[in-house]
């Protein structure tokens, strides 16, 4: 029997939805990190695999799992891990293989459309009896004919691109991994330089992981290249953007608006200026968190583990 520790702080309904995909011949052990750690370390002593559901895994859990062969994340990002510790212990890590890309893509599109149609402001005004406010015929836009620039074109970026193309939006991208011509033609996307991406796009959508090279990648230099009419969408990680300069740019109308699911500090500081800006829509790092995605994440994670036990190579390994 192969033991798998499911490290989480989720409610019982989500736990059951995930653990029901445990393969035959495997056992899932619940490690609830919302409870005292001392009660959990003994549970992981003999596990061979750890599945992490959420953005927390205490060092004590990693250290106590003496025979672990893989840490399988149900998230796309891995920046919350104690990477030096994981590297020291030589534990490979896999992410969710794009299993939440549908959820994040839907959320990204929602942010774009909500900004273009000033949805939050219009909803509040209509409820308050301000019929038609703040719409004046000049401040609502459609996606047809716009150019969307993708910083990163992985699993999520490709899903968002497909959704936007159905609205008649043109897609260009910058990524360290330059797709071959055939794949670009199949996806109907165009590769451009980083500077061109920010200079010419009406919509910038960020889909890169947070690593040393991407920390504050979107800084003053790039934001200043953006058109005053452009908007910035971030559903990846908050620290990819220099948030202080973004606030300044939004205040000074250097760009038109932003849709943000992630922030440099989470939970966000209640005094953060972004929270009171009418040209900003904020959500609580929830883009990938929906009911339909849990089963897909679980299936990928457990199948990846089962494949390793059968002698296969782990999929979606991350470069730490």
N, C-alpha and C positions, 0 to 999 in steps of 0.2 A: 504493500500500500504506500503510495506516494503522498506525502503531506504538503499541503499548500496553505500558507498563512495569508488570509485576506485582511490586510491592515486598513482600517477605515474608521469613520465616525458618522456613518450614515444610519438612517432609520431602518427598522426591520423589514419594511416592504421593499426597499431598494436592495438591502442585503440578500433577501430571499430571491429577488429577480436575478441578481448576479450569481449567487452560489448554486442556483438550480442548474447551471451549465457545467458544474463540476463533472469531468469525464468519469466513466466507469473505471474503478481501480484507483481512484484518487480520493482524498479526503480534504475538505476545506475547513480550516481552523479559523474561527473568528477572533481577530485581535482588534478590539475597540479602543482606539487611542484617546477617546474622550474619558476613559476610566484610568485609574492609577497605573502607571507604567509597570510598577513592581508586580502587578497581577498578570502582566502580559509576557514578560521576558521568558518565563518558563514555557509558555505555549509555543514559542518559535524555536526552541533549542534543537528540535529534530526535523524541522521543515526543510525541504529541498528547494522550495520556490516561495517567493513573496509576491503577492499581487497587492498593489497600492491603489486604493480608491480614495482620491482626495489629494490634497497638497501638503500632507503631513506624514512623515515617518520618522519617529524619534531615533536618534543614534543608538540608544540602548537596544532597540528592536533589531537594527542591522547587526550590531555587535553580538547579540545573543544568538542569532541564527548562524550557528557554526558551520553548517553544511549546505548553505544556500547556493544554488547553481545559477539563479537568475532573479533579478527584480523586474517584475512585469508591471508597468504602469498602465492604468486605465485612462490616463491623460495623455495629451500630445506633448506637453512641456515637461521638462525634468529639472528646471532650475531650483526647485525647492529641496532637492536632494543635497545631502552633505557629500558633494562630489569628491573632495579629497579622501574622505573616509571610504567611500565605495571603491575608489581607485586603489587605495592602500590594501583593501581586502580582496582586490581583483574580482569583484562581482560584476558581471555584465548586466546591462540595463536595456530593456526594450520599452518603447512607448506603444501607444495603442494602434499604430498602423493606419491612422486616419479614420478610425471607427467613429469618431465624433465629428467628422468633417461635414456631414449633412447638417447637424445641429448648428455648428458654428457658421456655416455658410448661410443658413436661413437667418440667423441673428444678424450677420453682417449686412445682408440685403435689407433687413428690417431697419437697421440704423440709417442706411443710405436713403431709403425711401422716406423715413420719418423726418430726416433733415430737409430733404428736397421739398417735402409737402408741409413742413413746419407743424407736424402732427401734434406734438405736445402742447405747443402754444395755442393752436386752434381748438384742441379739445378743452383746455382750461377756459378759454375765452367763451366758447359756446355754452359751457356749463354755467358760466357767470353772466350769461345774457348779453354778451358782447358779440352780436351776430356779425360774422364776416371778418372779425379782427383776428390776426393782423394782416390778412390777405389784401393786397392792393393791386394784383395783376402783374406785379413786377418781381415778386419775391418767392414764387413757387416754380419748380422746374420739373422737366421730364428727363428720363434717362436716354431716350432715343437721341442718337447723334453725339452723345458725350463720350469722352475718353477716360477709361478707368485704368489707373496705373497700379500694378501689384508689386509690392516689395516682398518678394518670395512667392514662388508658384509651386508649392507642394500640394499635398492632398487637399487641404482646405482651399488654397488659392484656386486650384483648378475647378473645384465645385462652385465657388463664387463666380468665377469667370463664366461658367456655363449658364448660371442663372442670369447674370447681367446681359449676356449676349441675346437672350430671348427678349430683352427689352430694346434691342437695337443699339447696344453700347459697344464701342470699340475697346479692345483689350490690349494693353502693352504691359511688359513686365521687366523687372530686373531681379536676377537671382545669381548666386555664385555658381549654380548649376545651370549652364546654358543648354536648353533643349536643342536637339538636332532639328534640322529643317523640316523633316517629315512630321515630327511630333508637333512642331509649331503650326504647321499647316492643318493638321488634324484638329488641333485645339483652337485654331483661328486666333493666335496670339502673336505679338511681335516683340522681339527682344530690343531693349534700348538701354543706354547707359543710365547709371543712377541719377546723374544730373538731368538728363533729358526726361526721365520719368517724372521728376518733381516739377520741372519747368512746364511741361506740356499737358499734364493730366488734369482733368476736372475733378476726379476722385482719386485719392491715394488710399489704398487699403493694405494694411500691414499684416503679413503672414509669415514671419520669421521667428525662430526660437530665440530665447534670451541666452546668449553666450557672451563671452568677453568681446567678441568682434561686433556684436550688435547692440551692446549697451550704449544708449544715447546716440545710436546711429542716425536717428532723425533729430538733428540738432539745428542750431540757428542757420547754419550754412544751407541745409536742405530746405528748411521751412521758408527761408527768405526767397528761395527760387520759385515757390508755389504762386499760382495766380490768385489774385484777391477773391475771385469767384469760386475757388476750389475748396473742397472739404477733405478732412482727414479722418479715416476710420481705423480704429485699432482694436482687434479682438485677439491679439497675440499675448504680449506682456507689456506692462506699463513702462518699464525702464528702457524699452527700445526707443522711446521718445524722451527728449529733454523736456520734462513736463513744465518746468518753470518758464522756459522760453515759449512753449506752446501757449501757456496762459497769456503771456505778453502779446504774442501774435494774434490771439483771438480778441483780446481787449482792444488792440490797435487796428482791427479789421484787416490785418495782413492776409488772412484767409477768411473764408465765409463761415465755416463751422466745423464741428468735430463730433463724431460718434464714438464714444469710448466705453469699452467693457472692462478695461484693465487700467491700473494706475500704479504709480511708483510706490505708494503706500496703500496697503490693503489690510483691513477695511479702510476706505478713504477717510482722511481727516475731515470731520464735519465742517471745518472752516476753510476747506479748499475752495478757491475762487471758481473752479470749474462747476461747482454745484449751483451757483446762482447765475450762470450765464445762459441767456435765452438761445444762443446759437450753438449750444452744446447739449447732446443727449448722453446720459450716463446710465450704465447698468452695472450690477455688482459682480463682475467676473462670472457671468452666468451663461455665456454663449453656448458652451458645450453641455450644459446641464439640462437635459430634458429626458422624459420618460422613455421615448423611443430609442434613445442612444444606449441605454444601459445594457440591454441584451446584446447589441452589436459589439460593444466594448468587451463584455464578458466572453462572448464566443471567441473573439480574436485572442484574448489573453489566455484562456484555457487551451485553445487549440495550439497556440504557440508553445505552451508548456508541454502538452502531450506530444508534440512533434519532437521536442528535445529529448524526452524520455525514450522515444523510439529511435534516437540516434541522429535526428535531423539537426539542422543549423537554425538557431533562433532568428526570427524575422524582426524587422524594424529595430535593430540594435542602434543605440544612440552613441555618438562619438563624444565621450566625456573629456 
